[in-house]
Amino acid sequence: MAPDQGGALNRDAWLCFLDESGASLTPPVRRTWAPVGQTPVLRHRMRGRKRLSMAGVCCYRPDASDARLAFHLREGAYDTDQLIPIVAALGRLLGGNAPVILIWDNLPAHHSIAMGAWLADQRAWLQVEYLPSYAPDLNPVEGLWANLKDVELANRACTSLEELAAAAEQGVGRVRGESDLLFSFLHQAGLPL
């Protein structure tokens, strides 16, 4: 990326894209197959607006030799206090001493005073870049969300947040096992390494 700068390749740094999304007990409705004349019907109990928040991080080596996926679930929304441990764990996941370039959107929690202070203390291994405003199509993690919501979460009327979390974890396990799929999210975003 950015061949005129070559920052990630020169530093041998991981390129990591982070994004947050949500899922609820109300299933994402997708097209499906059914016998002629038997329209499929999804039945679910509307039990409030309980939601799970998901944080995904697609990580790529700048020479395209490796891709990894980090994933975190929680009930309720993410804020600075929940995101700091996720980013800190990212450093451990990728080898501890490996430099990381983290690319994320402009969520207010990403720009908070507490986040800025924490990021300033991490400059030895972590560099942060922001995506342009209103450009989610540039984030490969959006491909992960679309994939999960089209496969494991599609038309699935979960009765509890635990069941919803298990379905999301199952999908993440499937994606982790297919590194070509992780690279396809990057290519779909139009971002060559």
C-alpha positions as CSV (number, residue, x, y, z in Angstrom):
1,M,0.0,0.0,0.0
2,A,1.1,3.5,-0.7
3,P,4.1,2.5,-2.8
4,D,5.4,6.0,-2.9
5,Q,5.8,5.8,0.9
6,G,6.5,2.1,1.4
7,G,6.1,2.6,5.2
8,A,4.8,-0.8,6.1
9,L,7.1,-2.7,3.9
10,N,10.2,-0.8,5.0
11,R,9.3,-1.2,8.7
12,D,8.2,-4.8,8.2
13,A,5.0,-3.8,9.9
14,W,1.6,-5.6,10.0
15,L,-1.2,-3.7,8.4
16,C,-4.2,-4.0,10.6
17,F,-7.7,-2.8,9.8
18,L,-10.1,-2.5,12.8
19,D,-13.9,-2.1,12.6
20,E,-16.9,-2.5,14.9
21,S,-20.3,-3.9,14.0
22,G,-23.4,-5.1,15.7
23,A,-25.7,-8.1,15.6
24,S,-29.1,-8.5,17.2
25,L,-31.6,-11.3,17.9
26,T,-33.6,-10.1,14.9
27,P,-31.9,-12.0,12.0
28,P,-30.5,-10.4,8.9
29,V,-32.9,-11.6,6.2
30,R,-31.3,-13.0,3.1
31,R,-32.6,-14.8,0.0
32,T,-32.9,-18.5,0.3
33,W,-34.2,-21.6,-1.5
34,A,-37.5,-23.2,-0.8
35,P,-39.9,-25.6,-2.6
36,V,-42.1,-23.9,-5.1
37,G,-45.2,-22.4,-3.4
38,Q,-43.7,-22.7,0.1
39,T,-42.5,-19.3,1.1
40,P,-40.0,-19.6,4.0
41,V,-41.1,-17.8,7.1
42,L,-38.7,-16.7,9.9
43,R,-40.3,-16.8,13.3
44,H,-38.6,-15.1,16.3
45,R,-39.6,-13.6,19.6
46,M,-39.0,-9.9,19.8
47,R,-37.3,-9.7,23.2
48,G,-36.2,-6.1,23.4
49,R,-33.4,-4.7,21.4
50,K,-30.6,-6.8,22.9
51,R,-27.5,-6.5,20.7
52,L,-24.0,-7.9,20.6
53,S,-21.1,-5.6,19.4
54,M,-18.3,-7.2,17.5
55,A,-14.8,-5.9,16.9
56,G,-12.8,-7.4,14.0
57,V,-9.2,-6.8,13.0
58,C,-8.0,-8.1,9.6
59,C,-4.2,-8.2,9.8
60,Y,-1.9,-8.5,6.7
61,R,1.9,-8.8,6.2
62,P,2.9,-6.1,3.7
63,D,4.5,-8.8,1.5
64,A,1.2,-10.8,1.4
65,S,2.9,-13.7,3.1
66,D,0.4,-14.0,6.0
67,A,-3.1,-12.8,7.1
68,R,-4.7,-13.1,10.5
69,L,-8.1,-12.3,12.0
70,A,-8.6,-11.0,15.6
71,F,-12.2,-10.9,16.9
72,H,-13.9,-9.7,20.0
73,L,-17.6,-9.8,21.2
74,R,-19.4,-8.0,23.9
75,E,-22.9,-7.0,24.9
76,G,-23.4,-3.3,24.5
77,A,-21.4,-0.8,22.5
78,Y,-17.7,-0.3,22.4
79,D,-16.1,2.8,23.9
80,T,-12.5,3.8,24.6
81,D,-12.2,1.6,27.7
82,Q,-13.1,-1.5,25.8
83,L,-11.1,-0.8,22.7
84,I,-7.7,-0.1,24.4
85,P,-7.4,-3.8,25.7
86,I,-8.3,-5.0,22.2
87,V,-5.6,-3.0,20.5
88,A,-3.1,-4.0,23.2
89,A,-3.9,-7.7,22.7
90,L,-3.3,-7.1,19.0
91,G,0.4,-6.5,19.7
92,R,0.6,-9.8,21.6
93,L,-1.3,-11.7,18.8
94,L,1.2,-10.5,16.2
95,G,4.4,-11.4,18.0
96,G,4.9,-8.8,20.7
97,N,7.7,-6.8,19.1
98,A,6.3,-6.6,15.6
99,P,5.5,-3.1,14.5
100,V,1.8,-2.5,13.6
101,I,0.1,0.1,11.5
102,L,-3.5,0.2,12.7
103,I,-6.0,1.6,10.2
104,W,-9.5,2.4,11.4
105,D,-12.5,4.8,10.9
106,N,-13.3,8.0,12.7
107,L,-15.5,6.6,15.5
108,P,-15.4,9.1,18.4
109,A,-13.9,6.5,20.7
110,H,-10.9,6.3,18.3
111,H,-10.3,10.1,18.8
112,S,-11.0,10.4,22.5
113,I,-8.5,12.0,24.9
114,A,-7.9,8.8,26.8
115,M,-7.3,6.9,23.5
116,G,-4.9,9.6,22.3
117,A,-3.0,9.4,25.5
118,W,-2.8,5.6,25.4
119,L,-1.8,5.6,21.7
120,A,1.0,8.1,22.5
121,D,2.5,5.6,24.9
122,Q,2.5,2.9,22.3
123,R,4.4,4.6,19.6
124,A,7.3,2.1,19.8
125,W,5.2,-0.5,18.1
126,L,2.0,1.1,17.0
127,Q,1.2,3.7,14.3
128,V,-2.4,4.7,13.7
129,E,-3.9,5.9,10.5
130,Y,-7.5,7.0,9.9
131,L,-9.7,6.1,6.9
132,P,-11.4,9.0,5.1
133,S,-14.8,9.9,6.5
134,Y,-17.7,8.1,5.0
135,A,-15.6,5.5,3.2
136,P,-16.4,2.2,4.8
137,D,-15.8,0.5,1.5
138,L,-12.1,1.0,2.1
139,N,-12.1,-1.2,5.2
140,P,-11.6,-4.9,4.5
141,V,-13.3,-5.7,7.8
142,E,-16.6,-4.7,6.2
143,G,-16.1,-7.8,4.0
144,L,-15.9,-9.9,7.2
145,W,-19.2,-8.4,8.5
146,A,-21.0,-9.0,5.1
147,N,-19.7,-12.6,5.0
148,L,-20.8,-13.4,8.6
149,K,-24.2,-11.9,8.0
150,D,-24.6,-13.7,4.7
151,V,-23.6,-17.2,6.0
152,E,-23.7,-18.0,9.8
153,L,-26.1,-15.1,10.8
154,A,-28.3,-15.1,7.8
155,N,-32.0,-16.0,8.5
156,R,-30.9,-17.3,11.9
157,A,-33.5,-16.4,14.6
158,C,-31.5,-16.8,17.8
159,T,-33.3,-17.0,21.1
160,S,-30.4,-15.7,23.2
161,L,-27.3,-13.6,22.9
162,E,-25.2,-16.7,23.8
163,E,-26.6,-18.5,20.7
164,L,-25.9,-15.4,18.6
165,A,-22.4,-15.2,19.9
166,A,-21.8,-18.9,19.2
167,A,-23.0,-18.4,15.6
168,A,-20.7,-15.4,15.1
169,E,-17.7,-17.3,16.7
170,Q,-18.4,-20.3,14.3
171,G,-18.3,-17.9,11.3
172,V,-15.0,-16.3,12.5
173,G,-13.5,-19.8,12.9
174,R,-14.5,-20.6,9.3
175,V,-13.0,-17.3,8.0
176,R,-9.8,-17.9,10.0
177,G,-9.3,-21.2,8.4
178,E,-9.4,-19.6,4.9
179,S,-6.6,-17.1,4.5
180,D,-7.6,-16.6,0.9
181,L,-10.9,-15.3,2.1
182,L,-9.1,-12.7,4.3
183,F,-7.1,-11.6,1.3
184,S,-10.3,-11.4,-0.8
185,F,-11.7,-8.8,1.8
186,L,-8.6,-6.7,1.1
187,H,-8.9,-7.0,-2.7
188,Q,-12.7,-6.2,-2.5
189,A,-11.8,-3.0,-0.8
190,G,-9.5,-2.2,-3.7
191,L,-6.4,-2.2,-1.5
192,P,-3.4,-4.1,-3.1
193,L,-0.5,-4.9,-0.9
